[in-house]
């Protein structure tokens, strides 16, 4: 290569380096003159659909990333000037395109909200959601997707979906609040995570962590076509929720139309159902000693109804199979279904609905059937082997029914003590207080085994016989039931013997 060519090459490289250096040096100047506060606010508003205000002056950084740092940023509804902002953040860091900045344009790639506060309201279906914007590119993209889905719900034309680039939104150390008596009440704190959505017609993911009701929670969600999902069409979706009290996951197809539905595989697990009930503030027998539960099922959910098919369930490591149906009426949700177990602790199961004994160290147990105010229940149970306290049962057929202040738990058939057992526990809420009815029919049983299990070995004859017990009484506490109950006790035994029978003690 000749010397003049070498010199020209060096000059070309030098000029290129000088241009790049001048461009980099000019970025803060360009940013300070063209990418001013109002221009950034306008672009953020154009995307979000909210009125965006930035109280602090933007600070521009060139290295290591070209970005604008904004302070005291609020996003509010255009039509509600007196309402508090939907979102406000102490700081927003926006990564910008350097080439677009030199042209005088604002192109975001990443927006990071630091210590944001998100205000939500309780919707008609009970969930807390932020106010929706009246416009913006995202809203318009969803409107277009809704039209595409309406044209062909079974197979929408994905080629007609908007392809506008979006990017990543990160949030750090935020919180979610709602208004209670005119003041902000915190629902979620320490909220951090990010949403990735490269373009409107591409896949999207969301991951977030936070603290809800004193427990750390983590949520992950993803969809290969979120725009179709938001537009009311059906799209694949995965969702997972993890916390110390419980975990949940879903993998299937979902639709967010007016006739919303979910269809896929769902899993739920909790090391202690009592802890879940207390954490969720369900108000269902919080003192009951309920153990672990896990559920894996095919789920089909439509508006107002959820069906669990081919359900695998484990209560305190006792596996079972069955089907459940949840429906949500105007008054109370209704739960119905059938479950079959190899082994089952009936005491633990029924404790989900009412305390069956005084809580340890808490004195006489209050009879609580508040569950009857919250749900209607019709559940059929069967178990090859079961326990009810110290009593061993086999071939059990049982039912639990709760409705309109009435709670009934029946064992319609079971084998025990060499014979057959039938029993019923009924709680009926009356204006004057809860009335409790207890029935037991033990036919052709071994009296000695029955007396030992019932703690009445001195009263029950050793021999084969039948025992019938019917007791009714007020149900304020368990002690009062047995102290004030009226009813009858009858027994008929064949040839046998009485062991140290004390007639005065029996009559007492």
JOCOR-V263206 format. One record per pair of residues at least 24 apart in sequence whose ideal C-beta (glycine too) atoms are under 10 Angstrom apart, sorted by the first residue. I is the first residue (numbers start at 1). J is the second residue. If there is no record, write none. Layout:
I|J  I|J
This chain:
23|98  23|99  23|101  23|102  24|62  24|63  24|66  24|98  25|62  26|101  26|102  27|60  27|61  27|62  27|63  27|66  27|96  27|98  27|101  27|102  28|59  28|60  28|61  28|62  28|66  28|101  29|60  30|60  30|98  30|101  30|102  30|103  30|104  31|58  31|59  31|60  31|61  31|62  31|66  31|67  31|68  31|96  31|98  31|101  31|102  31|106  32|57  32|58  32|59  32|60  33|104  34|101  34|102  34|103  34|104  34|105  34|106  35|60  35|68  35|94  35|96  35|100  35|101  35|104  35|105  35|106  36|68  36|106  37|68  37|70  39|68  39|104  39|105  39|106  40|68  40|70  40|73  40|92  40|94  40|96  40|106  40|108  41|70  41|73  41|74  41|75  41|106  42|106  43|94  43|96  43|105  43|106  43|107  43|108  43|137  44|70  44|73  44|75  44|92  44|94  44|106  44|108  44|111  44|136  45|75  45|78  45|133  45|135  45|136  46|106  46|135  46|136  46|137  46|138  47|108  47|111  47|133  47|136  47|137  47|138  47|139  47|164  47|166  47|167  47|169  48|75  48|86  48|87  48|111  48|133  48|135  48|136  48|137  48|138  48|139  48|169  49|75  49|77  49|78  49|132  49|133  49|134  49|135  49|136  49|137  49|138  49|139  49|140  50|74  50|75  50|76  50|77  50|78  50|85  50|86  50|87  50|130  50|131  50|132  50|133  50|134  50|135  50|136  51|75  51|76  51|77  51|78  51|79  51|80  51|81  51|85  51|86  51|133  52|76  52|85  52|87  52|92  53|85  53|88  54|92  56|90  56|91  56|92  58|92  58|94  59|91  59|93  60|96  60|101  61|93  61|95  61|96  62|98  65|93  65|95  65|96  65|98  65|109  65|110  66|94  66|95  66|96  66|97  66|98  66|99  66|100  66|101  66|109  67|93  67|94  67|95  67|96  67|108  67|109  67|110  67|111  67|112  68|92  68|93  68|94  68|95  68|96  68|101  68|106  68|108  68|111  69|93  69|94  69|112  69|114  70|94  70|111  70|113  70|114  71|114  73|111  73|113  73|114  73|116  74|117  75|113  75|116  75|118  75|130  75|131  75|133  76|119  76|131  77|131  77|132  77|133  77|134  78|133  78|134  78|135  79|134  80|131  83|119  83|131  83|179  84|117  84|119  84|177  84|179  84|184  85|117  85|118  85|119  85|131  86|117  86|118  86|119  86|120  86|121  86|130  86|131  86|132  86|133  87|113  87|116  87|117  87|118  87|119  87|130  87|131  87|171  87|174  88|113  88|115  88|116  88|117  88|118  88|119  89|113  89|114  89|115  89|116  89|117  89|118  89|171  89|172  89|174  90|114  90|115  90|116  90|117  90|173  90|174  91|115  91|116  91|172  92|116  93|170  93|172  94|167  95|167  95|168  107|165  107|167  108|165  108|166  108|167  108|168  108|169  109|165  109|166  109|167  109|168  109|198  110|167  110|168  110|169  110|170  110|194  110|196  111|167  111|168  111|169  111|170  111|171  111|195  112|168  112|169  112|170  112|171  112|172  112|194  113|169  113|170  113|171  113|172  113|173  113|174  113|191  114|170  114|171  114|172  114|173  114|174  115|171  115|172  115|173  115|174  115|175  115|191  116|171  116|172  116|173  116|174  116|175  116|176  116|191  117|174  117|175  117|176  117|177  117|184  117|186  117|191  118|171  118|174  118|175  118|176  118|177  118|178  118|187  118|188  118|191  119|175  119|176  119|177  119|178  119|179  119|184  119|187  120|176  120|177  120|178  120|179  120|187  120|188  121|178  121|179  122|178  122|179  125|260  125|303  125|304  125|328  126|328  128|176  128|177  128|178  128|187  128|188  130|176  130|178  137|162  137|164  137|166  137|200  138|162  138|164  138|166  138|197  138|200  138|227  138|230  139|230  140|164  140|200  141|166  141|199  141|200  141|201  141|227  141|230  141|231  142|200  142|226  142|227  142|228  142|229  142|230  142|231  142|232  143|230  143|231  144|200  144|227  144|231  145|200  145|201  145|225  145|226  145|227  145|228  145|229  145|230  145|231  145|232  145|233  146|227  146|228  146|230  146|231  146|232  146|233  146|257  147|231  148|227  148|228  148|231  148|232  148|233  149|227  149|228  149|229  149|230  149|231  149|232  149|233  149|234  149|235  149|255  149|257  150|231  150|232  150|233  150|257  152|233  153|232  153|233  153|234  153|255  153|257  154|233  154|234  155|233  156|225  156|227  156|228  156|231  156|232  156|233  156|234  156|235  158|201  158|225  158|227  158|228  158|233  159|201  160|201  161|199  161|200  161|201  161|202  161|225  161|227  161|228  161|231  162|199  162|200  162|201  162|227  163|199  163|200  163|201  163|202  163|227  164|199  164|200  164|201  165|197  165|198  165|199  165|200  165|202  166|195  166|196  166|197  166|198  166|199  166|200  166|202  166|204  167|195  167|196  167|197  167|198  167|199  168|194  168|195  168|196  168|197  168|198  168|205  169|193  169|194  169|195  169|196  169|197  169|206  170|194  170|195  170|196  171|195  171|208  171|210  173|210  174|208  174|210  175|210  175|211  176|210  176|212  186|211  186|212  187|212  187|213  188|212  188|213  188|217  189|214  190|216  190|217  191|217  193|218  193|219  193|220  195|221  195|226  196|222  197|223  197|226  197|227  199|227  200|226  200|227  200|230  201|225  201|226  201|227  201|228  202|226  202|227  203|227  203|235  203|236  204|229  204|230  205|238  206|239  207|240  209|242  211|243  212|243  212|279  213|243  213|245  213|278  213|279  213|280  213|281  214|244  214|245  214|279  215|243  215|244  215|245  215|246  215|275  215|279  216|242  216|243  216|244  217|241  217|242  217|243  217|244  217|245  217|246  217|247  218|242  218|243  218|247  219|243  219|248  220|249  221|250  222|251  223|253  223|254  226|256  228|255  228|256  229|253  229|254  229|255  229|256  229|257  230|256  231|255  231|256  231|257  232|256  232|257  232|258  232|259  232|260  233|257  234|261  234|262  234|263  236|264  237|262  237|264  238|264  239|264  239|266  240|267  241|268  242|269  243|270  243|276  243|279  244|270  244|271  244|272  244|275  244|279  245|270  245|271  245|272  245|273  245|274  245|275  245|276  245|277  245|278  245|279  245|280  246|270  246|271  246|272  246|273  246|275  246|276  246|279  246|280  246|293  246|294  247|271  247|294  248|295  249|296  250|299  250|301  252|298  252|299  252|300  252|301  254|301  255|302  257|303  258|303  259|302  259|303  260|301  260|302  260|303  260|304  261|300  261|301  261|302  261|303  261|305  261|306  262|299  262|300  262|301  262|302  262|306  263|298  263|299  263|300  263|301  263|302  263|307  264|298  264|299  264|300  264|301  265|296  265|297  265|298  265|299  265|310  266|295  266|296  266|297  266|298  266|299  266|301  266|306  266|308  266|311  267|294  267|295  267|296  267|297  267|299  267|312  268|293  268|294  268|295  268|296  268|297  268|313  269|293  269|294  269|295  269|296  269|314  270|294  270|295  273|315  273|316  273|348  273|349  273|351  273|352  274|348  274|351  274|352  277|352  282|352  282|370  282|371  282|374  282|375  283|368  283|370  283|371  283|373  283|374  284|351  284|352  284|353  284|354  284|368  284|369  284|370  284|371  284|373  284|374  284|375  285|350  285|351  285|352  285|353  285|354  285|355  285|356  285|368  285|369  285|370  285|371  286|355  286|359  286|368  286|370  287|351  287|355  287|358  287|359  287|360  287|362  287|365  287|366  287|368  288|347  288|348  288|350  288|351  288|352  288|353  288|354  288|355  288|356  288|357  288|359  288|365  288|368  289|347  289|348  289|351  289|355  289|356  289|357  289|359  289|360  290|315  290|316  290|345  290|348  290|349  290|350  290|351  290|352  290|353  291|315  291|316  291|317  291|318  291|345  291|348  291|349  291|351  292|316  292|317  292|318  292|348  293|317  293|348  293|352  294|319  295|320  295|324  297|322  297|323  297|324  298|323  299|324  299|326  301|326  302|327  303|328  304|328  304|329  304|330  304|333  305|329  305|334  306|333  306|335  307|337  308|337  311|337  311|338  311|339  313|339  313|340  313|341  314|341  315|339  315|341  315|343  315|344  315|345  315|348  315|349  315|352  316|343  316|344  316|345  316|348  316|349  317|343  318|342  318|343  318|344  318|345  318|348  318|349  318|383  318|385  318|386  318|387  319|343  319|344  320|344  320|381  320|382  320|383  322|379  322|380  322|381  322|382  324|379  325|378  326|375  327|376  329|376  331|373  331|376  331|404  332|371  332|372  332|373  332|374  332|375  332|376  332|377  332|402  332|403  332|404  333|374  333|375  333|376  333|377  334|375  334|376  334|377  334|378  334|402  334|403  335|375  335|376  335|377  335|378  335|379  335|400  335|402  336|376  336|377  336|378  336|379  336|380  336|401  337|377  337|378  337|379  337|380  337|381  338|378  338|379  338|380  338|381  338|382  338|399  339|379  339|380  339|381  339|382  339|383  339|398  340|380  340|381  340|382  340|383  340|384  341|381  341|382  341|383  341|384  341|385  341|386  341|396  342|383  342|384  342|385  342|386  343|383  343|384  343|385  343|386  343|387  343|396  344|381  344|382  344|383  344|384  344|385  344|386  344|387  344|388  344|393  344|396  344|398  345|383  345|386  345|387  345|388  345|389  346|381  346|383  346|386  346|387  346|388  346|389  346|391  346|393  346|396  346|398  346|400  346|409  346|411  346|414  346|423  347|386  347|387  347|388  347|389  347|391  348|387  349|379  349|381  349|383  349|386  349|388  349|398  349|400  349|409  350|388  350|398  350|400  350|407  350|409  350|425  352|377  352|400  353|377  353|379  353|400  353|402  353|407  353|409  353|427  354|402  354|407  354|409  354|425  354|427  354|434  354|475  355|478  356|388  356|389  356|409  356|425  356|478  357|389  357|478  358|477  358|478  358|479  363|477  363|479  364|476  364|477  364|478  364|479  364|480  365|477  365|478  365|479  366|434  366|475  366|476  366|477  366|478  367|407  367|427  367|433  367|434  367|436  367|474  367|475  367|476  367|477  367|478  367|480  367|481  368|427  368|434  368|475  369|402  369|405  369|406  369|407  369|427  369|428  369|429  369|434  369|436  369|475  370|407  370|429  371|402  371|407  371|427  372|402  372|403  372|404  372|405  372|406  372|407  372|427  372|428  372|429  372|434  373|402  373|404  373|405  373|429  374|402  375|402  375|403  376|401  376|402  376|403  376|404  377|401  377|402  377|403  377|407  377|408  378|402  378|403  379|409  380|410  380|412  381|409  381|410  381|411  382|413  383|414  385|415  386|411  386|414  386|416  388|414  388|416  388|421  388|423  388|453  389|453  389|454  390|452  390|453  390|454  390|455  391|416  391|417  391|421  391|423  391|449  391|450  391|453  391|454  392|416  392|417  392|449  392|453  393|417  393|421  393|423  394|421  395|420  396|421  397|422  398|423  399|424  400|425  401|426  402|427  404|428  404|429  405|429  405|430  405|434  407|434  407|436  408|437  410|439  411|440  414|442  415|445  416|442  416|445  416|446  416|449  416|450  416|453  417|442  417|443  417|444  417|445  417|446  417|447  417|448  417|449  417|450  417|451  417|452  417|453  417|454  417|464  417|467  418|444  418|445  418|446  418|447  418|448  418|449  418|450  418|464  419|443  419|444  419|445  419|446  419|447  419|449  419|450  419|464  419|465  419|466  419|467  420|444  420|445  420|466  421|445  421|450  421|467  422|468  423|469  424|470  426|472  426|475  427|475  428|472  428|475  429|475  430|474  430|475  432|474  433|474  433|475  433|476  433|480  434|474  434|475  434|476  434|481  435|472  435|473  435|474  435|475  435|481  436|471  436|472  436|473  436|474  436|475  436|476  436|478  436|480  436|481  436|482  436|485  437|470  437|471  437|472  437|473  437|475  437|481  437|485  437|487  438|469  438|470  438|471  438|472  438|473  438|481  438|482  438|485  438|487  439|468  439|469  439|470  439|471  439|472  439|487  440|467  440|468  440|469  440|470  440|471  440|489  441|466  441|467  441|468  441|469  441|470  442|466  442|467  442|468  442|469  442|491  443|467  443|468  443|492  444|494  445|493  446|496  447|491  447|493  447|494  447|496  447|497  447|498  448|496  448|497  448|499  450|491  451|498  451|499  456|506  457|499  457|500  458|498  458|499  458|500  458|501  458|502  458|505  458|506  459|491  459|498  459|499  459|500  459|501  459|502  459|505  459|506  460|491  460|493  460|496  460|498  460|499  460|501  461|491  461|492  461|493  461|494  461|495  461|496  461|497  461|498  461|499  461|501  462|493  462|496  462|497  462|498  462|499  463|493  463|494  463|495  463|496  463|497  463|498  464|492  464|493  464|494  464|495  464|496  465|491  465|492  465|493  465|494  465|495  465|496  466|490  466|491  466|492  466|493  466|494  467|491  467|492  467|493  468|492
